[in-house]
């Protein structure tokens, strides 16, 4: 699943601090930030101003939150929120940046305390009693009216239901309560590809087996008339029944337990009240957390009678993944995966999405390496035994470019044409590759070219 794990490639608007004065090299109020597998735009005033800058701290007795040295700078967002200076003081810009992934949660908690709620979506005074509302702001807001947008295709968002409950006894990732991953962004594993121990590999096998069984449960209910919210309910219950946590749930405020991407949706579609229609294609993306590690896979399914062009799209996407997996072994460069996928897709007259990539996975939901699926990419590194990562090509009928819906999650094709995706979590072995999310003998027989 291409979820929001942050790794900066470039920032269009940089701010620096000199003698406590904050200034900008670019008046554009937006910046670009690269997730392990996506590039999206965020409002500068909501994000970057909190990450850089500072005001003089007149009290010389204050210590840096990060290193304990005398502090001379203060987080401007903490000042705005009137938070205690003791928790907002830093000695240098470097200490501030190094503390950011954990420090920003202080701001969110302060905001939540002022509105008297445990989660942003609960503060919607327009909420009808049944909770069905349209999603906004990456899951942090709801509205009773469909947002205005220049839709690229025929699909429209539908209202979504309330966040599903995870029972006591399930081990929770650190974002489950407040929506903010804390360990992941600051981990060294964003830069170093982990070689997993035999014990961790065994846990990865267990977890990915659960993920496969959950996806198979979802596949069995895909048919015309079923809503994607109902698919999400099946996914949620199957995950919980296995003693696992649905990794997408509340990850950067994602409101559901899986992603369901219909027709022109490339990825990150939010399960909602829309009923699947005869002729649709739908991708169901499953991620679970069990025994401290994550598993991740997805497949694109036919809904009823699907036209020939869509069938060819889905089959070609499946073949792209299979051909990419076939080259995985120690010594192969990560960037070669994109060459293989791009070659097969373009031979079929299709295009490869460039905005979202595969990723490392294990203790962290998203980490190094990045796995681009397009040709002439700049992925760094070579495969080694013990590494685990996903390959998840997204292939479009038309142009490769994407647009983002107002919900902040749903990525759609820029021209409204259909898109398909398949994903596996892989383990590099001494002699080749092990597909940790491989289909089982009990998996539903839903793909004609396999059955």
C-alpha positions, -999 to 999 in steps of 0.1 A, spaced: 0 0 0 13 34 -9 7 52 24 21 85 37 56 78 49 76 110 46 110 112 29 119 146 14 133 148 -21 129 185 -26 112 214 -11 100 242 -33 97 266 -4 126 266 20 128 287 52 159 294 72 166 311 105 193 336 111 195 356 143 159 345 150 145 360 118 124 337 96 126 343 59 117 324 27 134 319 -6 102 313 -24 68 331 -20 49 300 -32 27 290 -2 30 253 -10 58 228 -9 63 193 -22 72 164 0 81 129 -11 65 99 7 83 66 3 59 62 -26 42 94 -35 46 131 -41 18 153 -29 12 190 -22 6 203 13 -3 238 25 28 256 36 12 274 65 -1 241 79 32 222 77 65 239 70 62 268 93 60 244 121 92 226 110 114 256 106 120 289 124 121 302 159 118 333 180 143 344 206 139 328 239 146 354 265 148 330 294 184 318 294 175 290 319 156 271 292 171 239 279 169 224 244 142 197 242 165 176 220 199 178 236 196 197 269 219 225 259 209 261 266 181 270 242 179 302 222 151 294 197 114 285 201 90 267 179 67 293 163 37 270 163 41 264 200 41 302 204 10 305 183 -8 278 204 5 294 236 22 262 248 47 261 276 81 273 266 98 244 284 86 220 258 91 243 228 127 255 231 156 244 210 193 253 208 197 250 170 177 245 138 192 210 135 179 199 169 145 213 159 144 193 127 157 162 144 128 164 169 101 173 145 85 139 139 78 136 176 74 173 184 46 180 160 23 156 179 23 183 207 6 207 184 -21 182 174 -28 173 210 -31 210 219 -56 216 191 -76 186 201 -78 197 237 -92 230 227 -121 213 209 -127 187 236 -125 156 214 -102 126 209 -100 127 171 -106 154 144 -134 136 127 -155 136 159 -157 174 159 -182 178 130 -213 195 143 -231 187 110 -227 150 115 -260 131 110 -267 105 136 -256 76 113 -222 92 108 -223 90 69 -204 120 56 -179 129 28 -142 128 37 -120 159 36 -84 169 46 -68 134 45 -94 120 69 -93 148 94 -126 165 84 -161 155 73 -188 174 54 -224 167 46 -221 181 11 -202 166 -19 -171 187 -24 -167 208 -56 -140 194 -79 -131 191 -115 -136 154 -116 -115 136 -143 -138 107 -149 -173 94 -141 -166 82 -106 -177 103 -76 -170 101 -39 -198 88 -16 -202 94 21 -181 72 44 -191 56 77 -177 61 111 -142 48 120 -143 11 129 -134 0 164 -104 -22 172 -111 -43 203 -88 -45 234 -60 -71 231 -49 -62 196 -14 -48 195 -16 -12 182 9 7 160 19 41 173 -5 59 150 -36 40 160 -47 66 186 -37 100 173 -31 93 136 6 103 137 34 77 131 63 87 154 89 60 150 87 56 113 97 91 100 128 93 122 140 58 118 174 50 103 156 24 82 145 53 60 180 54 47 194 19 53 178 -13 39 174 -38 67 188 -73 64 163 -92 85 171 -120 110 157 -155 106 133 -148 135 120 -116 120 116 -133 86 95 -160 102 73 -133 117 70 -117 83 59 -150 68 31 -152 95 20 -117 90 19 -118 52 0 -151 53 -27 -133 74 -27 -104 48 -32 -129 20 -61 -146 38 -77 -112 45 -75 -102 8 -90 -136 -1 -119 -129 22 -124 -95 5 -123 -111 -29 -151 -135 -21 -176 -106 -15 -167 -85 -46 -198 -84 -68 -223 -59 -83 -244 -43 -55 -218 -46 -28 -205 -13 -14 -168 -7 -8 -177 1 28 -190 -35 31 -157 -48 17 -139 -27 43 -161 -43 70 -151 -77 59 -114 -67 58 -116 -52 93 -133 -82 109 -111 -107 92 -80 -88 103 -92 -85 139 -102 -122 140 -66 -131 131 -53 -110 160 -38 -84 137 -43 -46 133 -54 -32 99 -23 -10 92 -40 17 71 -66 25 99 -58 60 112 -23 60 95 -19 98 89 -57 98 96 -67 74 68 -102 66 79 -106 30 69 -90 -5 73 -82 -10 36 -81 9 3 -106 2 -24 -98 18 -58 -125 17 -84 -120 23 -122 -101 55 -127 -88 55 -91 -51 47 -91 -46 41 -54 -58 50 -19 -95 50 -26 -115 53 6 -142 27 11 -176 44 10 -213 39 4 -211 35 -34 -223 2 -47 -201 -16 -72 -216 -18 -106 -215 -44 -133 -184 -37 -155 -164 -20 -127 -129 -30 -118 -118 -26 -81 -85 -29 -65 -85 -39 -28 -53 -31 -10 -46 -49 23 -20 -42 50 -19 -58 84 3 -55 115 10 -86 135 37 -95 160 53 -61 154 57 -64 116 36 -54 86 24 -73 55 11 -57 23 -5 -68 -9 -33 -59 -33 -52 -73 -64 -76 -58 -89 -108 -77 -94 -135 -78 -121 -170 -68 -110 -195 -88 -131 -190 -85 -169 -160 -63 -177 -152 -50 -212 -123 -64 -231 -100 -33 -227 -103 -34 -189 -96 -71 -189 -65 -65 -209 -54 -37 -186 -58 -59 -155 -40 -88 -170 -11 -67 -183 -7 -52 -148 -6 -87 -133 20 -97 -158 41 -66 -151 43 -76 -114 51 -112 -123 79 -102 -147 94 -78 -121 93 -105 -94 111 -129 -118 143 -107 -117 145 -104 -80 177 -120 -65 208 -108 -48 230 -84 -68 201 -70 -89 198 -32 -88 165 -19 -75 162 4 -105 160 -25 -129 125 -34 -116 111 -2 -133 128 -11 -166 111 -45 -167 77 -31 -158 78 -2 -182 89 -24 -211 60 -47 -207 34 -20 -201 44 2 -231 44 -28 -254 7 -32 -246 0 5 -252 -3 13 -215 14 38 -192 32 34 -158 23 57 -129 54 76 -116 40 93 -85 38 62 -63 63 35 -57 69 2 -39 87 3 -5 106 -15 21 85 -31 48 89 -49 82 89 -33 116 80 -1 97 50 1 74 71 21 48 108 24 47 138 20 24 142 10 -3 121 29 -27 109 8 -56 100 30 -87 80 11 -114 90 33 -143 120 33 -166 151 55 -162 145 59 -125 172 68 -99 165 41 -73 196 35 -52 211 2 -41 212 -35 -49 192 -64 -36 206 -86 -8 194 -117 9 172 -109 39 156 -77 25 119 -74 23 100 -49 1 69 -45 -21 65 -43 -58 32 -27 -67 29 -14 -103 0 9 -111 -7 8 -149 -31 32 -167 -50 30 -200 -42 66 -208 -17 90 -195 4 82 -164 -3 114 -146 -26 116 -116 -47 141 -97 -58 141 -60 -95 142 -49 -105 167 -22 -104 140 4 -66 142 2 -61 105 -4 -78 93 -36 -54 95 -65 -71 93 -99 -59 93 -135 -56 128 -150 -76 118 -180 -103 98 -162 -93 65 -179 -90 33 -159 -61 21 -138 -51 -13 -123 -26 -25 -97 -12 -56 -82 12 -59 -52 32 -85 -34 55 -84 -4 88 -101 -13 118 -116 6 151 -117 -12 167 -152 -6 202 -165 -12 191 -179 -46 162 -157 -56 129 -146 -41 101 -158 -19 67 -142 -24 55 -138 11 19 -129 0 16 -156 -27 -18 -170 -36 -29 -200 -16 -46 -232 -28 -77 -219 -11 -75 -184 -28 -106 -176 -48 -103 -184 -85 -110 -150 -99 -84 -145 -127 -92 -164 -159 -56 -165 -170 -46 -183 -138 -76 -207 -134 
